[in-house]
Structures are given as C-alpha cells and as structure tokens.
Amino acid sequence: AVIKNVFTSGFVRVTTLARANVKMLITALSYNLYQLRTIRRKSLG
C-alpha cells in the first residue's frame, strides 16, 4: 500500500519493459530508504 499511495507507483505508464523495470527498481530503492528512515525514527524516539 505504501508503494501505491506514497510513491504513486501502482501503475506504470511507460512503454517498454526495460523502462518499467528501471522505474520499479527505483521505486523499490526509494521504499527501502523510506523504511530505513521510519525504523531509525522509531528507535531514536
């Protein structure tokens, strides 16, 4: 749900499979960084 709502990547509007793969790779990396930030905040607070 986070990838769909926060990053708005539930639907890929690119034409080629290679571009779709790159977009989803970047989305997954962003999600991981978002999760790390969330975990870090919870451990500090």
NORSUL-V348633 format. One record per residue. RES is the residue in one small letter. SS is DSSP state (H for helix, E for strand, C for the rest). BURIAL is I if it has 24 or more other C-alpha atoms within 12 Angstrom, else O. Layout:
res=RES ss=SS burial=BURIAL
res=RES ss=SS burial=BURIAL
This chain:
res=a ss=C burial=O
res=v ss=H burial=O
res=i ss=H burial=O
res=k ss=H burial=O
res=n ss=H burial=O
res=v ss=C burial=O
res=f ss=C burial=O
res=t ss=C burial=O
res=s ss=C burial=O
res=g ss=C burial=O
res=f ss=C burial=O
res=v ss=C burial=O
res=r ss=C burial=O
res=v ss=C burial=O
res=t ss=C burial=O
res=t ss=C burial=O
res=l ss=H burial=O
res=a ss=H burial=O
res=r ss=H burial=O
res=a ss=H burial=O
res=n ss=H burial=O
res=v ss=H burial=O
res=k ss=H burial=I
res=m ss=H burial=I
res=l ss=H burial=O
res=i ss=H burial=O
res=t ss=H burial=I
res=a ss=H burial=O
res=l ss=H burial=O
res=s ss=H burial=O
res=y ss=H burial=O
res=n ss=H burial=O
res=l ss=H burial=O
res=y ss=H burial=O
res=q ss=H burial=O
res=l ss=H burial=O
res=r ss=H burial=O
res=t ss=H burial=O
res=i ss=H burial=O
res=r ss=H burial=O
res=r ss=H burial=O
res=k ss=H burial=O
res=s ss=H burial=O
res=l ss=H burial=O
res=g ss=C burial=O
